[in-house]
Amino acid sequence: MSKTYLWLKAVVEWRIVMITDVLGRLKQSASSQGFYTYYSKRKEHIERLSSHLKKNPVSSAAIAKVRKRIPDLSSLSYEEMEFSIDILRERDKSPEERVDYVSSLSEASLASIGHLLFLIDPRNNPPVTGPIIKEIKSVDDYKEWLSFCKSIGRHGIQNFVMLEAALLYERDDLAQKPDLAYRVGQAVYTNITELELLRGAISNLSRQERRGLANLKFTHPYVKTVLLSSHARSVVVDGSNIVFSKSDHADLNRIDDLFLRMSFCRIALFPYRIVFDANIRYTLGGFQQESLNRLLSLPQVETYSPADDRIIFLARENNSVVVTYDRFLDHLVDDIKIVRPEDIHESLRL
């Protein structure tokens, strides 16, 4: 093999690893408790800074804030910063051309200039921060990042400010908190990884210790059922079927109703997967779109077409119960346990 081939192969493998790591971080952050509060505050601050950076002349206070956010730019004078911002604001060239040009004129790295462009115009340019900084070393790297960021909507990330928040968000490391009761009280049903860890820890407690946890205030009844039930059965939820159930009008609240109903079952219906038809982004809109984006950002939620094939595959792979009103008449599913939401009650046997 030639050296050129090996080099190209290494570059491709590096980019695959980088993108995989980024996607993992995005899903982990977006499904963490407190992320949306962090994102909301971040959005407010960045939009305010962006408005100041678009004014002429740029105030010294705005430049000071930029330097605080991007320490690599501290070596640039006020005039150099103002000149860089002025060039980056022009839209007659592509983002990568502007970033490359400004970087070539200064001592700042291309990654830092790329992030400065984000602060100037966060609506149209992605951030270059967090774990991404060390990966963007050339204009080709930046172009690759731009290309990837065009598809972030598929992963439940609504905009580039949310992308930046997900890259920077540091969760409270609950694993470092020895108080199990604290972790139990903070657990949310969307954080399936934490629920799995807590369920394992609680299974090793004495009966008296488990009774003590039962008196805690839980964030959701389903969390209590998952953590305290001695038996569990994995479940696959037919997401699109549930949100369209009994009506031509889709309502995402039916998913919330389902989790409340699942909390009544003595057997923990856990872990869970939710599969939506791939067109759910277009059939569910309006004020529920943001809630849908949050849901689709979770690692245990996915879209697939046709969804039935994926649901049946997951059910067989994990011996899961399928929750749906569909009978899958076009498939042979005699080996799969299918229940309607109304079938889920305290005496349900699985």
C-alpha positions as CSV (number, residue, x, y, z in Angstrom):
1,M,0.0,0.0,0.0
2,S,1.2,3.5,-0.8
3,K,1.9,6.1,1.8
4,T,-0.8,8.3,0.3
5,Y,-3.4,5.6,0.6
6,L,-2.4,4.9,4.2
7,W,-2.6,8.6,5.0
8,L,-6.0,9.0,3.5
9,K,-7.2,5.9,5.3
10,A,-6.0,7.3,8.6
11,V,-7.7,10.6,7.9
12,V,-11.0,8.9,7.1
13,E,-10.8,6.8,10.3
14,W,-10.0,9.8,12.4
15,R,-13.0,11.7,11.1
16,I,-15.3,8.7,11.7
17,V,-14.1,8.5,15.3
18,M,-14.4,12.2,15.8
19,I,-18.0,12.3,14.5
20,T,-18.9,9.2,16.6
21,D,-17.5,10.8,19.7
22,V,-19.4,14.1,19.0
23,L,-22.7,12.2,18.4
24,G,-22.2,10.3,21.7
25,R,-21.6,13.6,23.6
26,L,-24.6,15.3,22.0
27,K,-27.0,12.5,22.9
28,Q,-25.5,12.3,26.5
29,S,-25.8,16.0,27.1
30,A,-29.2,16.5,25.5
31,S,-30.7,13.6,27.6
32,S,-29.2,14.9,30.9
33,Q,-31.2,16.7,33.6
34,G,-30.4,20.4,33.6
35,F,-29.2,20.6,30.0
36,Y,-32.1,22.6,28.7
37,T,-31.8,25.2,31.5
38,Y,-28.1,25.5,30.6
39,Y,-28.9,25.8,26.9
40,S,-31.6,28.5,27.5
41,K,-29.1,30.7,29.5
42,R,-26.4,30.0,26.9
43,K,-28.7,31.0,24.1
44,E,-29.6,34.3,25.8
45,H,-25.9,35.2,26.4
46,I,-24.7,34.3,22.9
47,E,-27.5,36.2,21.1
48,R,-26.8,39.3,23.2
49,L,-23.1,39.1,22.4
50,S,-23.8,38.4,18.7
51,S,-25.9,41.6,18.5
52,H,-23.0,43.6,19.9
53,L,-20.5,42.1,17.5
54,K,-22.6,43.2,14.5
55,K,-22.5,46.8,15.5
56,N,-20.0,49.4,14.1
57,P,-17.7,50.1,15.8
58,V,-17.5,47.0,18.0
59,S,-17.3,48.0,21.6
60,S,-14.3,47.2,23.7
61,A,-16.6,45.5,26.2
62,A,-17.8,43.1,23.5
63,I,-14.2,42.3,22.5
64,A,-13.3,41.7,26.1
65,K,-16.2,39.1,26.3
66,V,-14.9,37.4,23.1
67,R,-11.4,37.2,24.5
68,K,-12.8,35.6,27.7
69,R,-14.6,33.0,25.7
70,I,-11.7,32.4,23.3
71,P,-8.4,32.8,25.2
72,D,-6.4,32.2,22.0
73,L,-7.5,35.6,20.7
74,S,-6.1,37.5,23.7
75,S,-2.8,38.1,21.8
76,L,-4.7,40.2,19.2
77,S,-4.9,43.9,19.6
78,Y,-8.2,45.8,19.6
79,E,-7.6,46.9,16.1
80,E,-6.7,43.3,14.9
81,M,-9.9,42.0,16.6
82,E,-12.0,44.7,15.0
83,F,-10.5,44.0,11.6
84,S,-11.0,40.2,12.0
85,I,-14.6,40.7,13.0
86,D,-15.2,43.0,10.1
87,I,-13.9,40.5,7.6
88,L,-15.9,37.6,9.1
89,R,-19.1,39.6,8.9
90,E,-18.8,39.8,5.1
91,R,-20.8,37.2,3.3
92,D,-19.3,37.5,-0.2
93,K,-17.1,34.4,0.5
94,S,-17.8,31.0,2.1
95,P,-17.3,30.6,5.8
96,E,-14.2,28.4,5.3
97,E,-12.7,31.0,3.0
98,R,-13.3,33.8,5.5
99,V,-12.0,31.8,8.5
100,D,-8.9,30.6,6.5
101,Y,-8.1,34.2,5.4
102,V,-8.5,35.8,8.8
103,S,-6.4,33.0,10.4
104,S,-3.6,33.5,7.9
105,L,-3.4,37.2,8.9
106,S,-3.2,36.6,12.6
107,E,-1.5,34.5,15.2
108,A,-4.8,32.9,16.2
109,S,-5.6,29.3,15.3
110,L,-8.1,28.5,12.6
111,A,-10.3,26.8,15.2
112,S,-10.4,30.0,17.3
113,I,-11.3,32.1,14.3
114,G,-14.0,29.6,13.4
115,H,-15.5,29.9,16.8
116,L,-15.3,33.7,16.5
117,L,-17.4,33.4,13.4
118,F,-20.0,31.4,15.4
119,L,-20.2,34.2,18.0
120,I,-20.7,36.8,15.3
121,D,-23.4,34.8,13.5
122,P,-24.6,31.8,15.5
123,R,-27.7,31.3,13.3
124,N,-25.6,30.4,10.3
125,N,-22.2,29.1,11.5
126,P,-21.4,26.2,13.8
127,P,-19.3,26.5,17.0
128,V,-15.7,25.3,17.2
129,T,-15.4,24.6,20.9
130,G,-15.1,21.9,23.5
131,P,-13.6,18.6,22.1
132,I,-13.8,20.0,18.6
133,I,-11.1,22.6,19.1
134,K,-8.2,20.2,19.0
135,E,-9.6,18.4,15.9
136,I,-9.8,21.5,13.7
137,K,-6.3,22.0,12.5
138,S,-6.8,22.9,8.8
139,V,-9.3,24.5,6.5
140,D,-10.2,20.9,5.3
141,D,-11.0,19.9,8.9
142,Y,-13.2,23.0,9.2
143,K,-15.0,22.2,5.9
144,E,-15.6,18.6,7.2
145,W,-17.1,20.1,10.4
146,L,-19.3,22.4,8.4
147,S,-20.6,19.5,6.4
148,F,-21.3,17.4,9.4
149,C,-23.1,20.3,11.2
150,K,-25.6,20.6,8.4
151,S,-27.2,17.3,9.5
152,I,-27.4,18.0,13.3
153,G,-31.2,18.3,13.0
154,R,-31.4,14.5,12.6
155,H,-29.9,14.1,16.0
156,G,-32.4,16.4,17.8
157,I,-30.2,19.4,17.9
158,Q,-32.3,22.4,17.0
159,N,-29.7,25.0,16.2
160,F,-26.0,25.8,16.4
161,V,-26.3,27.4,19.9
162,M,-27.8,24.2,21.2
163,L,-24.9,22.3,19.5
164,E,-22.4,24.5,21.3
165,A,-24.3,24.0,24.6
166,A,-24.2,20.2,24.1
167,L,-20.4,20.3,23.4
168,L,-19.7,22.3,26.5
169,Y,-22.3,20.9,29.0
170,E,-20.8,19.1,31.9
171,R,-23.3,17.0,33.8
172,D,-23.2,16.8,37.6
173,D,-21.2,13.6,38.0
174,L,-23.7,11.7,40.1
175,A,-21.3,8.7,40.2
176,Q,-19.1,10.9,42.5
177,K,-22.0,11.5,44.9
178,P,-22.0,8.7,47.5
179,D,-25.6,9.5,48.6
180,L,-27.7,6.9,46.7
181,A,-30.9,8.6,47.9
182,Y,-29.8,11.9,46.2
183,R,-29.2,10.1,42.9
184,V,-32.6,8.3,43.1
185,G,-34.3,11.6,43.8
186,Q,-32.7,13.3,40.9
187,A,-33.2,10.5,38.3
188,V,-35.4,11.3,35.3
189,Y,-37.0,8.7,33.1
190,T,-35.3,10.0,30.0
191,N,-31.8,9.2,31.3
192,I,-31.9,5.5,30.8
193,T,-28.2,5.0,31.6
194,E,-28.6,6.4,35.0
195,L,-31.7,4.3,35.6
196,E,-29.8,1.2,34.7
197,L,-27.0,2.0,37.1
198,L,-29.4,2.9,39.9
199,R,-31.5,-0.2,39.4
200,G,-28.3,-2.4,39.7
201,A,-27.2,-0.6,42.9
202,I,-30.7,-0.8,44.5
203,S,-30.9,-4.6,43.8
204,N,-28.0,-5.1,46.2
205,L,-29.7,-3.3,49.1
206,S,-31.5,-5.0,52.0
207,R,-35.3,-5.0,52.1
208,Q,-35.3,-2.4,54.8
209,E,-33.0,-0.1,52.8
210,R,-35.3,-0.5,49.8
211,R,-38.3,0.5,51.8
212,G,-36.5,3.7,52.9
213,L,-36.0,4.6,49.2
214,A,-39.7,4.0,48.5
215,N,-40.5,7.0,50.7
216,L,-38.5,9.4,48.6
217,K,-40.0,11.9,46.3
218,F,-39.4,10.7,42.7
219,T,-39.3,12.9,39.6
220,H,-41.8,10.6,37.9
221,P,-43.9,7.5,38.9
222,Y,-42.3,5.5,36.2
223,V,-38.8,6.1,37.7
224,K,-40.1,4.7,41.0
225,T,-41.5,1.6,39.3
226,V,-38.2,1.0,37.4
227,L,-36.0,1.4,40.4
228,L,-38.0,-0.5,43.0
229,S,-39.6,-3.4,41.0
230,S,-37.8,-6.7,41.4
231,H,-38.7,-7.9,37.9
232,A,-38.4,-6.2,34.6
233,R,-39.2,-6.8,30.9
234,S,-37.8,-4.7,28.1
235,V,-40.2,-2.9,25.9
236,V,-40.3,-1.4,22.4
237,V,-42.8,1.5,21.9
238,D,-44.3,2.0,18.5
239,G,-44.0,5.8,18.8
240,S,-45.8,7.0,15.7
241,N,-48.7,4.5,16.3
242,I,-49.1,5.8,19.8
243,V,-49.0,9.5,19.0
244,F,-51.6,9.0,16.2
245,S,-53.8,6.5,18.2
246,K,-57.5,7.0,18.1
247,S,-57.3,10.2,16.2
248,D,-56.1,11.7,12.9
249,H,-54.4,14.4,14.9
250,A,-50.9,13.5,16.3
251,D,-50.3,14.3,20.0
252,L,-46.9,13.8,21.6
253,N,-48.6,13.9,25.0
254,R,-49.8,10.4,24.4
255,I,-46.2,9.2,24.9
256,D,-46.2,10.9,28.3
257,D,-49.5,9.3,29.1
258,L,-48.0,5.9,28.2
259,F,-45.1,6.3,30.6
260,L,-47.6,7.2,33.4
261,R,-49.6,4.1,32.6
262,M,-46.4,1.9,32.5
263,S,-45.7,3.1,36.1
264,F,-48.8,1.2,37.3
265,C,-47.4,-2.1,36.2
266,R,-45.8,-4.2,38.9
267,I,-43.2,-5.4,36.4
268,A,-40.8,-2.7,35.3
269,L,-41.3,-2.2,31.6
270,F,-37.6,-1.4,31.3
271,P,-35.3,-0.7,29.5
272,Y,-37.4,0.9,26.7
273,R,-36.8,1.8,23.1
274,I,-39.1,4.1,21.1
275,V,-39.2,3.9,17.3
276,F,-40.9,6.5,15.2
277,D,-41.6,6.4,11.5
278,A,-39.0,8.5,9.7
279,N,-41.5,11.1,8.6
280,I,-42.5,12.0,12.2
281,R,-40.5,15.3,11.9
282,Y,-42.9,16.4,9.2
283,T,-46.2,15.0,10.5
284,L,-45.8,16.5,14.0
285,G,-45.2,20.2,14.1
286,G,-46.3,23.4,15.7
287,F,-45.7,23.9,19.4
288,Q,-44.8,20.2,19.9
289,Q,-41.8,20.3,17.6
290,E,-39.4,21.3,20.3
291,S,-40.6,18.5,22.6
292,L,-40.2,16.1,19.7
293,N,-36.6,17.3,19.1
294,R,-35.8,16.7,22.7
295,L,-37.2,13.2,22.5
296,L,-35.4,12.3,19.3
297,S,-32.1,13.4,20.9
298,L,-32.3,10.5,23.4
299,P,-30.1,7.5,22.6
300,Q,-33.0,5.1,23.2
301,V,-35.3,6.9,20.7
302,E,-34.9,6.6,16.9
303,T,-36.6,7.0,13.6
304,Y,-36.7,4.3,11.0
305,S,-38.5,3.5,7.7
306,P,-40.4,1.3,7.7
307,A,-40.7,1.5,11.5
308,D,-42.5,-1.9,11.7
309,D,-39.4,-3.8,10.5
310,R,-37.2,-2.1,13.1
311,I,-39.7,-2.6,15.9
312,I,-40.1,-6.4,15.2
313,F,-36.3,-6.8,14.9
314,L,-35.7,-5.1,18.3
315,A,-38.5,-7.1,19.9
316,R,-37.0,-10.4,18.7
317,E,-33.4,-9.4,19.5
318,N,-34.1,-8.5,23.1
319,N,-37.3,-10.6,23.8
320,S,-39.1,-7.3,24.3
321,V,-42.8,-6.5,24.7
322,V,-44.1,-4.3,21.9
323,V,-46.5,-1.5,23.0
324,T,-48.8,-0.5,20.1
325,Y,-52.3,-0.6,18.7
326,D,-51.0,-2.2,15.5
327,R,-51.4,-6.0,15.0
328,F,-48.7,-6.2,12.3
329,L,-50.9,-8.3,10.1
330,D,-48.4,-8.1,7.3
331,H,-45.8,-9.9,9.4
332,L,-45.5,-13.2,11.2
333,V,-45.3,-12.1,14.9
334,D,-46.8,-15.0,16.8
335,D,-43.5,-15.1,18.8
336,I,-43.8,-11.5,19.9
337,K,-45.8,-10.3,22.9
338,I,-47.9,-7.2,21.8
339,V,-49.9,-5.1,24.2
340,R,-52.0,-2.1,23.8
341,P,-51.6,0.8,26.3
342,E,-54.9,-0.1,27.9
343,D,-53.6,-3.6,28.6
344,I,-50.9,-2.2,30.9
345,H,-52.1,-2.4,34.5
346,E,-51.1,-3.6,37.9
347,S,-52.0,-7.3,37.3
348,L,-50.4,-7.5,33.8
349,R,-48.4,-10.8,33.4
350,L,-45.5,-10.9,31.0
